[in-house]
Amino acid sequence: MDEQQEQTWQEFRELVTMRPSELAKWLETEESLSAGQHKDGGESTGHSSGRRILGILRTRKDDLTDADHQHMRKVVGYLRRHLAQRPDGDVRDTRWRHSLMNWGHDPLAGNGDS
């Protein structure tokens, strides 16, 4: 793994806060399926990404492909942008939170709110 891939891996692991079992369970919920942008009425971009993230989380670090690293960079960028757009008030049942969770990040994890 080169230096850029290592940095991407570290950032990905910091921002993807959900364990594989949590993400897998979340992706099966109605809230997960309805969050995000749906192309032509199909699966949302975030839900599809969540399935890909789940595969990455279940892969040994040394077995990740260039395509995996490219997707991790996409995830890091998405999460950074959307975390900066946190709405005011309680975000527990918001589309904002649900969208982030599809991308493997629960903004309420670890702070006693979830």
RODO-2510 file (C-alpha; in nm, 4 decimals, decimal comma):
residues 114
     n   res          X          Y          Z
     1     m     0,0000     0,0000     0,0000
     2     d     0,1473     0,3352    -0,1007
     3     e     0,1414     0,6496     0,1131
     4     q    -0,1728     0,7963    -0,0485
     5     q    -0,3613     0,4676    -0,0092
     6     e    -0,2542     0,4474     0,3551
     7     q    -0,3790     0,8014     0,4170
     8     t    -0,7088     0,7211     0,2439
     9     w    -0,7435     0,4071     0,4576
    10     q    -0,6828     0,6048     0,7786
    11     e    -0,9340     0,8766     0,6856
    12     f    -1,1901     0,6164     0,5792
    13     r    -1,1541     0,4280     0,9085
    14     e    -1,1908     0,7524     1,1081
    15     l    -1,5055     0,8643     0,9252
    16     v    -1,6793     0,5283     0,8793
    17     t    -1,7947     0,4883     1,2377
    18     m    -2,0400     0,2011     1,1950
    19     r    -1,9269    -0,1582     1,2467
    20     p    -2,0021    -0,3978     0,9594
    21     s    -2,2848    -0,5633     1,1566
    22     e    -2,4425    -0,2222     1,2323
    23     l    -2,4164    -0,1087     0,8718
    24     a    -2,5575    -0,4352     0,7379
    25     k    -2,8555    -0,4133     0,9739
    26     w    -2,9104    -0,0450     0,8901
    27     l    -2,9056    -0,1080     0,5134
    28     e    -3,2040    -0,3426     0,5564
    29     t    -3,4269    -0,0745     0,7124
    30     e    -3,6971     0,1280     0,5385
    31     e    -3,5250     0,4491     0,6492
    32     s    -3,2059     0,3420     0,4750
    33     l    -3,3858     0,2463     0,1567
    34     s    -3,5730     0,5772     0,1379
    35     a    -3,2789     0,8110     0,2145
    36     g    -3,0742     0,9814    -0,0516
    37     q    -3,1068     1,0435    -0,4223
    38     h    -3,2759     0,7708    -0,6262
    39     k    -3,1985     0,7451    -0,9947
    40     d    -3,4985     0,6363    -1,2011
    41     g    -3,6765     0,5085    -0,8898
    42     g    -3,4039     0,2524    -0,8199
    43     e    -3,1563     0,2155    -0,5357
    44     s    -3,0164     0,5398    -0,3968
    45     t    -2,6534     0,6304    -0,4542
    46     g    -2,5885     0,6185    -0,0795
    47     h    -2,7496     0,2789    -0,0322
    48     s    -2,5412     0,1347    -0,3144
    49     s    -2,2319     0,2938    -0,1612
    50     g    -2,3221     0,1434     0,1763
    51     r    -2,3208    -0,2039     0,0261
    52     r    -1,9792    -0,1317    -0,1273
    53     i    -1,8492     0,0069     0,2047
    54     l    -1,9675    -0,3076     0,3784
    55     g    -1,7588    -0,5140     0,1370
    56     i    -1,4545    -0,2945     0,2009
    57     l    -1,4965    -0,3248     0,5776
    58     r    -1,5046    -0,7031     0,5419
    59     t    -1,1889    -0,7119     0,3292
    60     r    -0,8388    -0,7434     0,4707
    61     k    -0,6508    -0,4169     0,4324
    62     d    -0,3789    -0,5840     0,2213
    63     d    -0,6396    -0,7284    -0,0161
    64     l    -0,8024    -0,3971    -0,1104
    65     t    -0,7973    -0,3091    -0,4799
    66     d    -0,7311     0,0229    -0,6504
    67     a    -1,1080     0,0444    -0,7101
    68     d    -1,1654    -0,0034    -0,3366
    69     h    -0,9259     0,2819    -0,2601
    70     q    -1,0990     0,5002    -0,5175
    71     h    -1,4360     0,4322    -0,3519
    72     m    -1,2898     0,5022    -0,0078
    73     r    -1,1731     0,8449    -0,1355
    74     k    -1,5274     0,9081    -0,2628
    75     v    -1,6701     0,8105     0,0778
    76     v    -1,4278     1,0376     0,2647
    77     g    -1,5181     1,3319     0,0401
    78     y    -1,8913     1,2717     0,0739
    79     l    -1,8793     1,2375     0,4506
    80     r    -1,6676     1,5504     0,4981
    81     r    -1,8993     1,7606     0,2803
    82     h    -2,2181     1,6396     0,4450
    83     l    -2,0902     1,6541     0,8012
    84     a    -2,0161     2,0237     0,7390
    85     q    -2,3848     2,0717     0,6501
    86     r    -2,5254     1,9487     0,9827
    87     p    -2,8720     2,0976     1,0358
    88     d    -2,9713     2,2690     1,3579
    89     g    -3,1645     2,0862     1,6263
    90     d    -3,2228     1,7190     1,6904
    91     v    -3,0928     1,5171     1,3940
    92     r    -3,1942     1,1750     1,5275
    93     d    -3,4690     1,1055     1,2700
    94     t    -3,3553     1,3248     0,9812
    95     r    -3,2834     1,2389     0,6211
    96     w    -2,9424     1,4045     0,6772
    97     r    -2,8478     1,1466     0,9409
    98     h    -3,0005     0,8587     0,7447
    99     s    -2,8023     0,9547     0,4370
   100     l    -2,4781     0,9665     0,6366
   101     m    -2,5575     0,6274     0,7866
   102     n    -2,5959     0,4812     0,4372
   103     w    -2,2348     0,5931     0,3865
   104     g    -2,1268     0,4220     0,7108
   105     h    -2,1220     0,7206     0,9478
   106     d    -2,3649     0,7649     1,2357
   107     p    -2,3201     1,1236     1,3607
   108     l    -2,4814     1,0276     1,6929
   109     a    -2,2562     0,7287     1,7622
   110     g    -2,0564     0,7565     2,0785
   111     n    -2,2289     1,0621     2,2211
   112     g    -2,5174     0,8925     2,3998
   113     d    -2,7817     1,0228     2,1575
   114     s    -2,8279     0,7125     1,9481
***
